[in-house]
Amino acid sequence: MSKKLTGSIILSCVLTLPAFAAYNGPGVNPHAKTAAQAGEAKDDTPVELTGHLVKSLGDEKYLFRDATGDVEVEIDDALWRDIEVSGDTTVTLRGEVDDEWQGIEIEIDSIDIIN
């Protein structure tokens, strides 16, 4: 009896594995790669932006610019880790869209300087 029960449990686990798969084919754009895409993306959409921080807006908010336009980003002071950036420095910012009642803002999780 226990062999049948063990076999049934193993078989049911193996048969349910495909249920955890996700569709990643054409038509899915999992990341916003430009300021224009980020500005139109839905809440919690991952973003990876490469461009320039052109202006401090105060209170951990900055204006990011790339070839497609501008978008407001929020960078916590703790993320700077002694990094110094000017308007000429190319950076890659990773984070996600935060759609609040005041408008879309991009919450940044990491900053990388591009040489």
Secondary structure, DSSP 8 states (H G I E B T S, - for coil): -HHHHHHHHHHHHHHHGGGG----STT---SB-SHHHHHH--TT-EEEEEEEEEEEEETTEEEEEETTEEEEEE--GGGGTT----TT-EEEEEEEEEEETTEEEEEEEEEEEE-
